[in-house]
Amino acid sequence: MRDKDHDWIIEHEKELEDKYSGKYLAIIDEKIVAIERTSLEADRKGREKSKKIPLVTYIPKKGEELVLI
């Protein structure tokens, strides 16, 4: 099931790729709340900033695909 954060990532895919290639992002309410090298670190920092569970995604490098699960 997609939600507004998934849709936000898709809408901003090019911008995110340009700025955050190779990084994991934690996103809550269409805002980036953490940028990290690992998914665990992005999740941990995202949870520290909100009571909500963040959507954590990897922003692929050039040649890699964006996959949302």
Protein Blocks (a to p, Z undefined) as FASTA:
>chain_A
ZZfklmmmmmmmmmmmmmmgoiacddeehiafbdcfbfklmmmmmmmmpcbdcddddddd
ehiacddZZ
